[in-house]
């Protein structure tokens, strides 16, 4: 538990300083609800630049007037660059929304009807096309176990057994 708190504090420090290109993906298996909850934290300025490059359009994540269009861009981009397999089967990440917090964008996804989890595989190449210095941290919680690992460009796949 202490190790997890220290890891989260270090990631938060990285987000505050920002000479790094880093994202944080948290995957939590909620057994009572039979869901996998996924949250992704990305520096807003880097994410906006990646979205502009991806869609060749103007992007401003802070404008409430275009929230519906921005939701669509955020959902499509992350769904294209982040995939999960649970027990060897691909699952669909259902987009729940996003919020801005201290220069970062948090986006939220959910996978419903997951009876149990023995293995999670993640394919994560968020912002790789934007910056080859990108590091994608991944923290997974399931069945009372927590594990954290990182992906550095060009690596994109991690697996955990529970």
Backbone as CSV, one residue per row, in Angstrom:
resi,resn,N_x,N_y,N_z,CA_x,CA_y,CA_z,C_x,C_y,C_z
1,UNK,0.823,-1.192,0.000,0.000,0.000,0.000,0.865,1.253,0.000
2,UNK,1.902,1.273,0.840,2.798,2.424,0.908,3.489,2.618,-0.443
3,UNK,3.896,1.512,-1.074,4.538,1.588,-2.379,3.603,2.222,-3.401
4,UNK,2.335,1.868,-3.379,1.355,2.444,-4.301,1.206,3.937,-4.081
5,UNK,1.163,4.358,-2.831,1.038,5.787,-2.523,2.255,6.535,-3.034
6,UNK,3.433,5.986,-2.836,4.663,6.615,-3.315,4.652,6.691,-4.844
7,UNK,4.218,5.628,-5.509,4.160,5.630,-6.974,3.212,6.710,-7.484
8,UNK,2.049,6.828,-6.878,1.082,7.845,-7.283,1.654,9.233,-7.039
9,UNK,2.331,9.420,-5.906,2.945,10.717,-5.614,4.010,11.068,-6.649
10,UNK,4.812,10.088,-7.051,5.835,10.341,-8.071,5.206,10.722,-9.402
11,UNK,4.165,10.025,-9.793,3.481,10.356,-11.045,2.903,11.757,-10.963
12,UNK,2.294,12.113,-9.822,1.764,13.464,-9.656,2.872,14.501,-9.750
13,UNK,4.034,14.203,-9.205,5.173,15.110,-9.307,5.563,15.300,-10.773
14,UNK,5.605,14.208,-11.536,5.917,14.308,-12.966,4.923,15.226,-13.661
15,UNK,3.637,15.117,-13.311,2.628,15.946,-13.945,2.794,17.414,-13.576
16,UNK,3.275,17.704,-12.383,3.442,19.091,-11.963,4.661,19.723,-12.637
17,UNK,5.734,18.988,-12.815,6.972,19.523,-13.350,6.917,19.629,-14.872
18,UNK,6.489,18.657,-15.552,6.226,18.525,-16.977,7.380,18.693,-17.971
19,UNK,8.628,18.432,-17.636,9.597,18.331,-18.713,9.542,16.934,-19.330
20,UNK,8.671,16.096,-18.788,8.524,14.721,-19.238,7.280,14.602,-20.097
21,UNK,7.254,13.595,-20.925,6.075,13.262,-21.709,5.565,11.946,-21.139
22,UNK,4.522,12.047,-20.316,4.085,10.883,-19.564,2.562,10.861,-19.481
23,UNK,2.017,9.664,-19.495,0.596,9.477,-19.210,0.495,8.447,-18.094
24,UNK,-0.658,8.423,-17.448,-0.916,7.443,-16.402,-2.257,6.795,-16.685
25,UNK,-2.247,5.487,-16.863,-3.479,4.726,-17.057,-3.689,3.856,-15.829
26,UNK,-4.870,3.969,-15.241,-5.217,3.166,-14.082,-6.339,2.214,-14.476
27,UNK,-6.140,0.928,-14.182,-7.123,-0.102,-14.482,-7.506,-0.753,-13.163
28,UNK,-8.796,-0.749,-12.849,-9.267,-1.294,-11.580,-10.413,-2.268,-11.841
29,UNK,-10.223,-3.510,-11.398,-11.313,-4.472,-11.485,-12.176,-4.333,-10.250
30,UNK,-13.441,-3.968,-10.444,-14.395,-3.796,-9.368,-15.267,-5.055,-9.336
31,UNK,-14.864,-6.030,-8.527,-15.543,-7.329,-8.492,-17.021,-7.237,-8.104
32,UNK,-17.397,-6.461,-7.068,-18.823,-6.399,-6.722,-19.694,-5.854,-7.864
33,UNK,-19.174,-4.890,-8.603,-19.935,-4.307,-9.716,-19.724,-5.071,-11.027
34,UNK,-18.772,-6.001,-11.020,-18.408,-6.767,-12.220,-18.041,-5.839,-13.394
35,UNK,-17.200,-4.853,-13.062,-16.740,-3.914,-14.079,-15.226,-3.745,-14.001
36,UNK,-14.658,-3.331,-15.111,-13.269,-2.884,-15.149,-13.347,-1.389,-15.406
37,UNK,-12.787,-0.618,-14.482,-12.814,0.838,-14.579,-11.435,1.307,-15.034
38,UNK,-11.423,2.162,-16.041,-10.169,2.632,-16.621,-10.173,4.153,-16.606
39,UNK,-9.103,4.734,-16.086,-8.922,6.184,-16.162,-7.561,6.460,-16.771
40,UNK,-7.507,7.508,-17.571,-6.279,7.880,-18.269,-6.007,9.351,-17.982
41,UNK,-4.794,9.637,-17.513,-4.386,11.020,-17.246,-3.262,11.386,-18.205
42,UNK,-3.474,12.490,-18.934,-2.508,12.956,-19.939,-2.359,14.467,-19.770
43,UNK,-1.150,14.986,-19.939,-0.976,16.437,-19.951,-1.877,17.015,-21.036
44,UNK,-2.682,18.009,-20.675,-3.651,18.574,-21.608,-2.982,19.198,-22.831
45,UNK,-1.883,19.915,-22.637,-1.242,20.567,-23.787,-0.684,19.543,-24.772
46,UNK,-0.073,18.484,-24.271,0.438,17.435,-25.161,-0.710,16.717,-25.863
47,UNK,-1.780,16.459,-25.116,-2.917,15.756,-25.698,-3.566,16.594,-26.791
48,UNK,-3.721,17.900,-26.549,-4.280,18.774,-27.586,-3.436,18.726,-28.859
49,UNK,-2.124,18.772,-28.711,-1.238,18.729,-29.886,-1.362,17.399,-30.615
50,UNK,-1.483,16.304,-29.874,-1.656,14.986,-30.506,-2.997,14.912,-31.225
51,UNK,-4.044,15.467,-30.617,-5.352,15.476,-31.272,-5.331,16.309,-32.553
52,UNK,-4.686,17.474,-32.503,-4.571,18.325,-33.692,-3.866,17.554,-34.805
53,UNK,-2.795,16.876,-34.456,-2.054,16.083,-35.441,-2.912,14.940,-35.984
54,UNK,-3.691,14.328,-35.114,-4.518,13.186,-35.489,-5.694,13.576,-36.389
55,UNK,-6.364,14.677,-36.062,-7.574,15.042,-36.813,-7.356,16.195,-37.785
56,UNK,-6.173,16.825,-37.732,-5.875,17.974,-38.580,-6.973,19.041,-38.434
57,UNK,-7.317,19.326,-37.172,-8.363,20.297,-36.880,-7.961,21.098,-35.647
58,UNK,-8.738,22.137,-35.345,-8.475,22.940,-34.156,-9.065,22.233,-32.937
59,UNK,-8.313,22.235,-31.831,-8.759,21.566,-30.611,-8.521,22.490,-29.426
60,UNK,-9.546,22.616,-28.577,-9.408,23.314,-27.301,-10.211,22.530,-26.274
61,UNK,-9.521,21.799,-25.434,-10.168,20.912,-24.470,-10.917,21.656,-23.368
62,UNK,-10.711,22.959,-23.267,-11.303,23.721,-22.164,-12.593,24.450,-22.544
63,UNK,-12.996,24.396,-23.800,-14.191,25.135,-24.219,-15.467,24.326,-23.995
64,UNK,-16.303,24.733,-23.043,-17.534,23.981,-22.784,-18.504,24.006,-23.965
65,UNK,-18.443,25.035,-24.793,-19.373,25.163,-25.918,-19.212,24.028,-26.931
66,UNK,-18.015,23.428,-26.994,-17.793,22.348,-27.962,-17.510,21.013,-27.251
67,UNK,-18.040,20.872,-26.035,-17.771,19.678,-25.231,-18.183,18.389,-25.945
68,UNK,-19.309,18.374,-26.638,-19.764,17.153,-27.325,-18.770,16.740,-28.406
69,UNK,-18.295,17.700,-29.175,-17.313,17.390,-30.224,-15.990,16.954,-29.607
70,UNK,-15.610,17.592,-28.516,-14.365,17.234,-27.836,-14.476,15.848,-27.220
71,UNK,-15.620,15.537,-26.613,-15.842,14.191,-26.078,-15.605,13.140,-27.160
72,UNK,-16.124,13.395,-28.320,-15.983,12.436,-29.430,-14.509,12.267,-29.808
73,UNK,-13.779,13.378,-29.897,-12.354,13.305,-30.237,-11.560,12.544,-29.178
74,UNK,-11.815,12.859,-27.911,-11.107,12.203,-26.809,-11.390,10.709,-26.834
75,UNK,-12.655,10.341,-26.936,-13.053,8.936,-26.953,-12.422,8.181,-28.119
76,UNK,-12.514,8.752,-29.305,-11.977,8.079,-30.494,-10.460,7.934,-30.424
77,UNK,-9.777,8.995,-30.004,-8.319,8.927,-29.940,-7.864,7.853,-28.947
78,UNK,-8.402,7.914,-27.736,-7.947,6.964,-26.714,-8.346,5.535,-27.080
79,UNK,-9.535,5.349,-27.613,-9.960,4.008,-28.019,-9.068,3.439,-29.132
80,UNK,-8.520,4.310,-29.944,-7.614,3.881,-31.030,-6.228,3.498,-30.488
81,UNK,-5.833,4.097,-29.365,-4.475,3.928,-28.858,-4.379,3.153,-27.538
82,UNK,-5.513,2.688,-27.024,-5.527,1.951,-25.770,-6.516,0.793,-25.900
83,UNK,-6.026,-0.420,-25.701,-6.900,-1.596,-25.800,-6.601,-2.537,-24.645
84,UNK,-7.637,-3.228,-24.188,-7.530,-4.170,-23.075,-8.055,-5.529,-23.503
85,UNK,-7.359,-6.556,-23.048,-7.860,-7.927,-23.135,-8.010,-8.409,-21.698
86,UNK,-9.132,-9.018,-21.393,-9.357,-9.620,-20.077,-9.490,-11.118,-20.286
87,UNK,-8.618,-11.864,-19.629,-8.583,-13.320,-19.753,-8.486,-13.760,-21.216
88,UNK,-7.645,-13.040,-21.974,-7.375,-13.405,-23.359,-8.399,-12.935,-24.371
89,UNK,-9.419,-12.205,-23.928,-10.467,-11.746,-24.844,-10.486,-10.225,-24.889
90,UNK,-10.517,-9.637,-26.091,-10.612,-8.178,-26.178,-11.933,-7.682,-25.587
91,UNK,-11.868,-6.554,-24.901,-13.067,-5.952,-24.323,-13.246,-4.550,-24.904
92,UNK,-14.486,-4.086,-24.876,-14.801,-2.756,-25.406,-14.793,-1.755,-24.266
93,UNK,-13.980,-0.718,-24.424,-13.935,0.357,-23.442,-15.080,1.322,-23.728
94,UNK,-16.027,1.409,-22.814,-17.149,2.323,-22.971,-16.748,3.663,-22.383
95,UNK,-16.755,4.695,-23.212,-16.350,6.031,-22.795,-17.380,6.623,-21.849
96,UNK,-16.892,7.160,-20.709,-17.768,7.759,-19.708,-17.635,9.281,-19.650
97,UNK,-16.526,9.831,-20.151,-16.344,11.276,-20.144,-14.935,11.675,-19.747
98,UNK,-14.731,12.993,-19.662,-13.426,13.500,-19.243,-13.610,14.738,-18.378
99,UNK,-12.527,15.080,-17.667,-12.489,16.318,-16.898,-11.069,16.857,-16.921
100,UNK,-10.968,18.168,-16.791,-9.670,18.826,-16.720,-9.311,19.013,-15.252
101,UNK,-8.014,18.798,-14.938,-7.557,18.968,-13.561,-6.082,19.340,-13.564
102,UNK,-5.775,20.537,-13.104,-4.397,20.988,-12.926,-3.516,20.727,-14.145
103,UNK,-3.958,21.150,-15.314,-3.155,21.014,-16.525,-3.183,19.636,-17.153
104,UNK,-3.989,18.755,-16.597,-4.110,17.398,-17.127,-5.547,17.115,-17.522
105,UNK,-5.695,16.171,-18.417,-7.012,15.680,-18.789,-7.157,14.274,-18.240
106,UNK,-8.220,14.041,-17.481,-8.576,12.705,-17.017,-9.718,12.225,-17.892
107,UNK,-9.585,11.059,-18.503,-10.693,10.470,-19.245,-11.045,9.141,-18.595
108,UNK,-12.326,8.791,-18.689,-12.835,7.635,-17.959,-13.552,6.665,-18.896
109,UNK,-13.289,5.382,-18.669,-13.888,4.312,-19.458,-14.333,3.203,-18.516
110,UNK,-15.232,2.351,-19.006,-15.704,1.229,-18.202,-15.962,0.035,-19.113
111,UNK,-15.702,-1.140,-18.574,-16.053,-2.398,-19.230,-17.031,-3.087,-18.297
112,UNK,-18.220,-3.388,-18.797,-19.260,-3.985,-17.960,-19.297,-5.501,-18.123
113,UNK,-19.958,-6.147,-17.169,-20.209,-7.595,-17.206,-18.927,-8.432,-17.251
114,UNK,-17.998,-8.124,-16.368,-16.763,-8.893,-16.262,-16.864,-9.725,-14.985
115,UNK,-17.176,-11.004,-15.153,-17.440,-11.878,-14.013,-16.206,-12.107,-13.138
116,UNK,-15.045,-12.249,-13.768,-13.805,-12.457,-13.016,-12.627,-12.013,-13.877
117,UNK,-11.491,-11.858,-13.211,-10.263,-11.462,-13.921,-9.118,-12.326,-13.430
118,UNK,-8.504,-13.025,-14.358,-7.308,-13.800,-14.041,-6.083,-13.218,-14.737
119,UNK,-6.326,-12.517,-15.867,-5.226,-11.945,-16.631,-5.718,-10.687,-17.340
120,UNK,-4.878,-9.656,-17.325,-5.158,-8.430,-18.068,-3.962,-8.129,-18.961
121,UNK,-4.245,-7.904,-20.233,-3.243,-7.464,-21.197,-3.649,-6.069,-21.659
122,UNK,-2.670,-5.199,-21.778,-2.966,-3.845,-22.230,-2.049,-3.498,-23.399
123,UNK,-2.634,-2.861,-24.393,-1.894,-2.339,-25.534,-2.070,-0.829,-25.471
124,UNK,-0.983,-0.110,-25.202,-1.053,1.322,-24.947,0.056,2.025,-25.726
125,UNK,-0.344,2.797,-26.739,0.628,3.610,-27.468,0.163,5.069,-27.525
126,UNK,-0.416,5.529,-26.426,-0.898,6.905,-26.340,0.229,7.901,-26.601
127,UNK,-0.021,8.839,-27.471,0.864,9.951,-27.824,2.181,9.540,-28.476
128,UNK,2.352,8.275,-28.818,3.601,7.849,-29.459,3.826,8.576,-30.789
129,UNK,2.766,8.834,-31.540,2.933,9.508,-32.829,3.265,10.987,-32.641
130,UNK,3.006,11.502,-31.462,3.284,12.899,-31.154,4.714,13.093,-30.658
131,UNK,5.186,12.171,-29.786,6.509,12.342,-29.207,7.107,10.975,-28.861
132,UNK,8.260,10.684,-29.425,8.897,9.391,-29.172,9.567,9.313,-27.795
133,UNK,9.497,10.398,-27.018,9.970,10.369,-25.629,8.842,9.994,-24.668
134,UNK,7.677,9.709,-25.209,6.497,9.408,-24.393,6.712,8.168,-23.528
135,UNK,6.301,8.280,-22.265,6.287,7.157,-21.328,4.847,6.984,-20.872
136,UNK,4.342,5.765,-20.943,2.981,5.474,-20.510,3.031,4.555,-19.290
137,UNK,2.731,5.132,-18.134,2.675,4.372,-16.892,1.321,3.665,-16.825
138,UNK,1.323,2.450,-16.290,0.079,1.696,-16.146,0.037,1.090,-14.741
139,UNK,-1.055,1.344,-14.037,-1.274,0.817,-12.695,-2.540,-0.032,-12.732
140,UNK,-2.427,-1.296,-12.328,-3.548,-2.228,-12.404,-3.857,-2.778,-11.017
141,UNK,-5.165,-2.803,-10.680,-5.626,-3.392,-9.416,-6.694,-4.427,-9.736
142,UNK,-6.494,-5.630,-9.209,-7.499,-6.690,-9.380,-7.271,-7.753,-8.317
143,UNK,-8.352,-8.280,-7.805,-8.305,-9.388,-6.852,-7.371,-9.126,-5.672
144,UNK,-7.363,-7.896,-5.184,-6.554,-7.551,-4.026,-5.081,-7.321,-4.320
145,UNK,-4.681,-7.361,-5.589,-3.285,-7.127,-5.968,-3.177,-5.838,-6.777
146,UNK,-2.038,-5.160,-6.605,-1.760,-3.943,-7.365,-0.393,-4.080,-8.012
147,UNK,-0.321,-3.654,-9.269,0.945,-3.713,-9.996,1.076,-2.471,-10.868
148,UNK,2.289,-1.962,-10.967,2.563,-0.797,-11.800,3.736,-1.114,-12.709
149,UNK,3.646,-0.643,-13.925,4.726,-0.822,-14.884,4.693,0.343,-15.857
150,UNK,5.688,0.424,-16.720,5.709,1.515,-17.686,6.043,0.995,-19.070
151,UNK,5.588,1.755,-20.040,5.892,1.496,-21.440,6.632,2.705,-21.983
152,UNK,7.768,2.459,-22.603,8.507,3.527,-23.260,8.504,3.251,-24.753
153,UNK,8.343,4.311,-25.541,8.323,4.172,-26.993,9.492,3.298,-27.434
154,UNK,9.292,2.302,-28.266,8.096,1.909,-29.014,7.299,0.782,-28.348
155,UNK,7.657,0.400,-27.106,6.948,-0.697,-26.439,5.492,-0.309,-26.207
156,UNK,4.594,-1.287,-26.343,3.176,-0.975,-26.209,2.356,-2.021,-25.476
157,UNK,2.913,-3.168,-25.144,2.119,-4.243,-24.558,2.641,-4.640,-23.176
158,UNK,1.710,-4.757,-22.223,2.005,-5.244,-20.873,0.960,-6.296,-20.519
159,UNK,1.364,-7.256,-19.670,0.441,-8.300,-19.212,0.619,-8.521,-17.722
160,UNK,-0.500,-8.816,-17.053,-0.500,-9.126,-15.642,-1.365,-10.343,-15.379
161,UNK,-0.917,-11.208,-14.490,-1.720,-12.344,-14.046,-2.156,-12.126,-12.606
162,UNK,-3.380,-12.566,-12.288,-3.922,-12.380,-10.934,-4.435,-13.682,-10.395
